[in-house]
Amino acid sequence: MSTSINIKKSITVQATQERAFNVFTGGIDRWWPRDHHIGKSPLERVIIEPREGGRWYSIHQDKSETDCGRVLAWKPHERVVLSWQITAEWKFDPEFVTEVEINFVSEGPRKTRVELEHKHLERFGMNAEQMAATFRDGGWDRTLGEFDKGLNAPKYMMVYESTRESLANAPAHIAAHTERLHEFNRRGKLLMAGPTMATGAAYGVFTTKEAAEEFVKDDPFVNGGVVTKWSILEWKDILG
């Protein structure tokens, strides 16, 4: 019987246990290193489905999908276990399974220790020591470092202003505008959007400034004259 090879890493972050868990899992696309993928096209989005048995996978710019593994255990906001099913040749293999367990330990009102353990690396066989070194000497350290940055990264608020006269143009463009909202939401770039009922102004919260700028550039409401003035403001979200 081969000896089990496990890699342990930890980081303490300035966030509540709930926020740390939510950003690590549901918010993984905000911080996951963009060069960490096995797709043939640049990375578009990383997704962990929030349930036991859910997929852990990536979507690429050519619309293809590549699997990383599955959710083996799901206990908000304390613990998640993921299967890592990428071989030493950096290919997904549904028959190959190692495990990545992440525990979120509250150490105060806004302080959480995140403990990560990558288990059963001996299953890489003759490549086990090489892969252990890859994960140990920078691999998971970098990933946890990007997670910490993601916790503290600002979001960006798009603000639209219209006049009574310009809103008359809305019916001609509402379908295309709405579809664009849904597209950016599906891509994980737009978190929420909608108008205020009192003033008619509208807001959208984006994960990056680049995503907000991309949205505005070809938004039918902007190009169709519904919006008379727009701005993008950095927003520090302390809750989620």
GINOR-V878960 format. One record per residue. N is the residue number from 0. RES is the residue in one small letter. PSI is psi in whole degrees, -180 to 180 (NA if undefined). OMEGA is omega as a letter, one per 40 degrees, with the letter a starting at -180 (* if undefined). D_CENTER is the distance of its C-alpha to the mean C-alpha in Angstrom with 2 decimals. Layout:
BEGIN
[[N | RES | PSI | OMEGA | D_CENTER] [N | RES | PSI | OMEGA | D_CENTER]]
END
This chain:
BEGIN
[[0 | m | 130 | a | 38.21] [1 | s | 151 | i | 35.68] [2 | t | 136 | i | 34.38] [3 | s | 136 | i | 30.81] [4 | i | 116 | a | 28.56] [5 | n | 147 | i | 25.65] [6 | i | 129 | i | 23.53] [7 | k | 135 | i | 22.68] [8 | k | 155 | i | 20.55] [9 | s | 157 | i | 19.82] [10 | i | 144 | i | 18.64] [11 | t | 126 | a | 19.59] [12 | v | 154 | i | 17.31] [13 | q | 78 | a | 18.58] [14 | a | 155 | i | 16.80] [15 | t | 160 | i | 17.96] [16 | q | -43 | a | 17.39] [17 | e | -46 | a | 15.73] [18 | r | -42 | i | 13.28] [19 | a | -46 | i | 12.54] [20 | f | -47 | a | 12.04] [21 | n | -41 | a | 9.86] [22 | v | -35 | i | 7.40] [23 | f | -38 | a | 7.72] [24 | t | -75 | a | 7.37] [25 | g | -27 | a | 6.21] [26 | g | 19 | a | 3.78] [27 | i | -31 | a | 2.91] [28 | d | -20 | i | 1.75] [29 | r | -28 | a | 3.95] [30 | w | -16 | a | 6.03] [31 | w | 131 | a | 6.57] [32 | p | 129 | a | 10.01] [33 | r | -17 | i | 10.55] [34 | d | 0 | i | 13.85] [35 | h | 81 | i | 12.83] [36 | h | 165 | a | 13.42] [37 | i | 15 | i | 16.68] [38 | g | 165 | i | 16.72] [39 | k | -9 | a | 19.63] [40 | s | 154 | i | 17.77] [41 | p | 150 | a | 15.21] [42 | l | 132 | i | 11.53] [43 | e | -44 | a | 10.18] [44 | r | 145 | i | 6.95] [45 | v | 137 | a | 5.71] [46 | i | 133 | i | 6.47] [47 | i | 117 | i | 8.36] [48 | e | 130 | a | 11.10] [49 | p | 65 | i | 12.29] [50 | r | 156 | i | 15.79] [51 | e | 131 | a | 18.14] [52 | g | -8 | a | 18.58] [53 | g | 160 | a | 15.23] [54 | r | 149 | i | 13.78] [55 | w | 111 | a | 11.23] [56 | y | 173 | i | 11.07] [57 | s | 149 | i | 10.08] [58 | i | 140 | a | 11.45] [59 | h | 169 | a | 13.50] [60 | q | -23 | i | 15.40] [61 | d | 10 | i | 18.45] [62 | k | 5 | i | 16.78] [63 | s | 162 | i | 17.32] [64 | e | 143 | i | 15.22] [65 | t | 135 | i | 15.35] [66 | d | 145 | i | 15.12] [67 | c | -40 | a | 14.28] [68 | g | -155 | a | 15.70] [69 | r | 163 | i | 15.94] [70 | v | 114 | a | 15.48] [71 | l | -31 | i | 18.93] [72 | a | 142 | a | 18.93] [73 | w | 107 | a | 17.07] [74 | k | 84 | i | 18.59] [75 | p | 140 | e | 16.78] [76 | h | 39 | a | 16.67] [77 | e | -36 | a | 18.51] [78 | r | 141 | i | 17.56] [79 | v | 139 | i | 15.47] [80 | v | 128 | a | 16.91] [81 | l | 143 | i | 15.36] [82 | s | 137 | i | 17.66] [83 | w | 111 | a | 17.34] [84 | q | 34 | i | 19.41] [85 | i | 126 | a | 19.45] [86 | t | 177 | i | 22.99] [87 | a | -18 | i | 24.63] [88 | e | 7 | i | 24.99] [89 | w | 48 | i | 21.19] [90 | k | 145 | i | 21.53] [91 | f | 134 | i | 20.21] [92 | d | 112 | a | 23.13] [93 | p | -17 | i | 23.09] [94 | e | -9 | a | 26.09] [95 | f | 130 | a | 24.64] [96 | v | 121 | i | 22.82] [97 | t | 170 | a | 21.89] [98 | e | 140 | i | 19.97] [99 | v | 111 | i | 17.29] [100 | e | 130 | i | 17.99] [101 | i | 123 | i | 16.13] [102 | n | 141 | a | 18.24] [103 | f | 111 | a | 17.63] [104 | v | 116 | a | 21.06] [105 | s | 131 | i | 21.99] [106 | e | 12 | i | 24.39] [107 | g | 178 | a | 25.01] [108 | p | -37 | i | 24.01] [109 | r | 50 | a | 21.13] [110 | k | 124 | a | 21.02] [111 | t | 133 | i | 19.22] [112 | r | 125 | i | 19.83] [113 | v | 116 | a | 17.09] [114 | e | 121 | a | 19.05] [115 | l | 133 | i | 17.76] [116 | e | 122 | i | 20.32] [117 | h | 115 | a | 20.21] [118 | k | 156 | i | 23.25] [119 | h | 38 | i | 25.88] [120 | l | -14 | i | 25.53] [121 | e | -17 | i | 29.22] [122 | r | -10 | i | 28.21] [123 | f | -3 | i | 27.55] [124 | g | -129 | a | 31.35] [125 | m | -15 | i | 33.07] [126 | n | 10 | a | 29.79] [127 | a | -48 | a | 28.82] [128 | e | -39 | i | 29.89] [129 | q | -45 | a | 28.32] [130 | m | -37 | i | 24.90] [131 | a | -42 | i | 25.30] [132 | a | -38 | i | 26.05] [133 | t | -46 | a | 22.99] [134 | f | -35 | a | 20.68] [135 | r | -41 | a | 22.98] [136 | d | 61 | i | 23.83] [137 | g | -30 | a | 20.67] [138 | g | -63 | a | 18.07] [139 | w | -25 | i | 16.55] [140 | d | -46 | i | 17.81] [141 | r | -43 | a | 15.78] [142 | t | -45 | i | 12.54] [143 | l | -34 | i | 13.39] [144 | g | -41 | i | 14.50] [145 | e | -36 | i | 11.28] [146 | f | -45 | i | 9.72] [147 | d | -43 | i | 12.83] [148 | k | -40 | a | 12.46] [149 | g | -34 | i | 9.05] [150 | l | -33 | a | 10.97] [151 | n | -2 | a | 13.66] [152 | a | 140 | i | 12.29] [153 | p | 160 | i | 13.85] [154 | k | 176 | a | 12.80] [155 | y | 129 | a | 15.37] [156 | m | 122 | i | 17.83] [157 | m | 130 | a | 19.75] [158 | v | 123 | i | 23.28] [159 | y | 139 | i | 25.67] [160 | e | 144 | i | 29.39] [161 | s | 166 | i | 32.03] [162 | t | 168 | i | 35.74] [163 | r | -38 | a | 37.78] [164 | e | -43 | a | 39.08] [165 | s | -29 | i | 35.80] [166 | l | -18 | i | 34.35] [167 | a | -19 | i | 37.12] [168 | n | -10 | a | 35.16] [169 | a | -44 | a | 32.18] [170 | p | -32 | a | 33.53] [171 | a | -17 | a | 33.74] [172 | h | -1 | a | 30.08] [173 | i | -38 | a | 28.30] [174 | a | -46 | a | 27.39] [175 | a | -38 | i | 25.80] [176 | h | -44 | a | 24.02] [177 | t | -41 | i | 22.63] [178 | e | -36 | i | 21.47] [179 | r | -39 | i | 19.64] [180 | l | -47 | a | 17.87] [181 | h | -37 | i | 16.84] [182 | e | -47 | a | 15.82] [183 | f | -31 | i | 13.35] [184 | n | -43 | i | 12.06] [185 | r | -34 | i | 11.80] [186 | r | -6 | i | 9.88] [187 | g | 12 | a | 7.18] [188 | k | -26 | a | 9.04] [189 | l | 120 | a | 11.55] [190 | l | -37 | i | 11.19] [191 | m | 157 | i | 14.95] [192 | a | 153 | i | 18.22] [193 | g | 168 | a | 21.92] [194 | p | 159 | i | 25.41] [195 | t | 139 | a | 27.45] [196 | m | -25 | a | 30.51] [197 | a | -41 | a | 32.90] [198 | t | -18 | a | 32.49] [199 | g | -6 | i | 30.81] [200 | a | 157 | a | 28.18] [201 | a | 152 | a | 24.63] [202 | y | 150 | i | 21.25] [203 | g | 141 | a | 17.67] [204 | v | 119 | a | 14.66] [205 | f | 155 | a | 12.20] [206 | t | -26 | i | 9.19] [207 | t | 158 | i | 11.53] [208 | k | -38 | a | 15.29] [209 | e | -39 | i | 15.35] [210 | a | -41 | i | 13.62] [211 | a | -43 | i | 16.16] [212 | e | -40 | i | 18.94] [213 | e | -42 | a | 18.23] [214 | f | -50 | a | 18.35] [215 | v | -39 | a | 21.58] [216 | k | -42 | a | 23.24] [217 | d | 25 | i | 23.86] [218 | d | 127 | i | 23.63] [219 | p | -29 | i | 26.86] [220 | f | -33 | i | 27.45] [221 | v | -51 | a | 27.68] [222 | n | -23 | a | 29.66] [223 | g | 5 | i | 31.77] [224 | g | 11 | i | 32.97] [225 | v | -40 | i | 31.46] [226 | v | 127 | a | 29.67] [227 | t | -21 | a | 32.20] [228 | k | 139 | i | 30.05] [229 | w | 157 | i | 26.39] [230 | s | 159 | i | 24.54] [231 | i | 122 | a | 21.10] [232 | l | 136 | i | 20.89] [233 | e | 136 | a | 18.68] [234 | w | 124 | i | 17.72] [235 | k | 108 | a | 17.10] [236 | d | 114 | a | 15.40] [237 | i | -2 | a | 16.87] [238 | l | -42 | a | 15.88] [239 | g | NA | * | 12.27]]
END
